């Protein structure tokens, strides 16, 4: 199949497929006599795996590690377990940061709860005060 068909079947943009190839995440396909990339079912399966990992917010470095394990099923998986534990710790930290951000935004929203002009807007005044102090 050509890149357009792969993109359609995987619901992935062509530019993303090419990017994954450049980064060594997705193996380069063979080329037809006319130079078109010719993908196989294995490329689609690999791309779907990559997209699933990305949906879990895994980095390209983590995905490369997982792909290496995927291609070597005889290996022990304890490193995968450790990697997932590290990834979950990062996610937990980001959740804490996002909750803090939510509280900051709520506090900012409370600065201007009434209908006012932009010149009187408490939100903009608060943002300007922080920007001026930086």
C-alpha positions as CSV (number, residue, x, y, z in Angstrom):
1,X,0.0,0.0,0.0
2,X,1.2,3.6,-0.6
3,X,1.6,6.2,2.1
4,X,-1.9,7.7,1.5
5,X,-3.6,4.4,2.1
6,X,-1.5,3.8,5.2
7,X,-2.4,7.2,6.5
8,X,-6.1,6.6,5.9
9,X,-6.1,3.1,7.4
10,X,-4.2,4.2,10.5
11,X,-5.9,7.6,10.8
12,X,-2.4,9.2,10.8
13,X,-1.2,12.2,8.8
14,X,1.3,11.5,6.0
15,X,3.7,14.0,7.6
16,X,3.6,12.1,10.8
17,X,4.4,8.8,9.1
18,X,7.4,10.4,7.3
19,X,8.5,11.9,10.6
20,X,8.4,8.5,12.3
21,X,10.4,7.1,9.5
22,X,13.1,9.9,9.8
23,X,13.3,9.3,13.6
24,X,13.8,5.6,13.1
25,X,10.5,4.7,14.9
26,X,8.8,3.3,11.8
27,X,10.9,1.2,9.5
28,X,11.5,2.6,6.0
29,X,9.4,0.8,3.4
30,X,10.6,-0.6,0.2
31,X,10.2,1.6,-2.9
32,X,8.5,0.8,-6.1
33,X,10.3,1.1,-9.4
34,X,8.8,4.6,-9.7
35,X,10.1,5.6,-6.3
36,X,6.8,5.3,-4.3
37,X,7.0,4.0,-0.7
38,X,5.3,0.6,-0.6
39,X,4.1,-0.3,2.9
40,X,3.1,-3.7,4.2
41,X,0.6,-4.8,6.8
42,X,3.5,-4.9,9.3
43,X,3.9,-1.1,8.9
44,X,0.3,-0.6,9.6
45,X,0.5,-2.8,12.8
46,X,3.6,-1.0,13.9
47,X,2.1,2.5,13.2
48,X,-1.0,1.5,15.2
49,X,1.2,0.4,18.1
50,X,3.1,3.7,17.9
51,X,-0.1,5.7,17.9
52,X,-1.5,3.8,20.8
53,X,1.8,4.5,22.8
54,X,1.5,8.2,21.8
55,X,-2.1,8.3,23.0
56,X,-0.6,7.3,26.4
57,X,1.7,10.3,26.2
58,X,4.8,8.1,25.8
59,X,7.9,9.8,24.4
60,X,9.5,8.7,21.2
61,X,12.5,7.4,23.3
62,X,10.1,5.2,25.3
63,X,8.4,4.0,22.2
64,X,11.8,3.0,20.6
65,X,12.5,1.0,23.7
66,X,9.1,-0.7,23.6
67,X,9.5,-1.4,19.9
68,X,12.8,-3.1,20.5
69,X,11.2,-5.3,23.1
70,X,8.3,-6.0,20.7
71,X,10.8,-7.2,18.1
72,X,12.5,-9.4,20.6
73,X,9.7,-11.3,22.4
74,X,12.2,-13.7,24.1
75,X,13.6,-10.9,26.3
76,X,12.5,-10.4,29.9
77,X,10.0,-7.6,30.4
78,X,11.2,-6.2,33.8
79,X,12.7,-3.1,32.1
80,X,9.3,-2.4,30.5
81,X,7.7,-2.6,34.0
82,X,10.3,-0.1,35.3
83,X,9.8,2.2,32.3
84,X,6.0,2.2,32.9
85,X,6.5,3.0,36.6
86,X,8.7,6.0,35.7
87,X,6.1,7.1,33.1
88,X,3.3,6.9,35.6
89,X,5.4,9.0,38.1
90,X,5.8,11.7,35.5
91,X,2.0,11.6,34.7
92,X,1.2,11.9,38.4
93,X,3.5,14.9,38.7
94,X,1.9,16.5,35.7
95,X,-1.5,16.0,37.3
96,X,-0.4,17.8,40.4
97,X,1.0,20.7,38.2
98,X,-2.3,20.8,36.2
99,X,-4.3,21.0,39.5
100,X,-2.1,23.8,40.6
101,X,-2.7,25.5,37.3
102,X,-6.4,25.1,37.7
103,X,-6.3,26.8,41.1
104,X,-4.3,29.7,39.7
105,X,-6.8,30.1,36.9
106,X,-9.7,30.0,39.3
107,X,-8.1,32.7,41.4
108,X,-7.5,34.8,38.4
109,X,-11.1,34.3,37.3
110,X,-12.2,35.6,40.7
111,X,-10.4,38.9,40.0
112,X,-13.1,39.9,37.5
113,X,-16.4,38.4,38.2
114,X,-18.6,41.3,37.2
115,X,-19.3,43.0,33.8
116,X,-16.6,45.7,33.4
117,X,-14.8,47.4,30.7
118,X,-11.4,46.1,29.6
119,X,-9.7,49.0,31.3
120,X,-11.2,47.8,34.6
121,X,-10.7,44.1,34.0
122,X,-9.2,42.5,37.1
123,X,-7.9,39.5,35.1
124,X,-5.8,41.7,32.7
125,X,-4.6,43.8,35.7
126,X,-3.4,40.7,37.5
127,X,-1.7,39.4,34.4
128,X,0.0,42.7,33.8
129,X,1.1,42.9,37.4
130,X,2.8,39.5,37.1
131,X,4.3,40.4,33.7
132,X,5.6,43.7,35.1
133,X,7.3,42.0,38.1
134,X,9.1,39.5,35.9
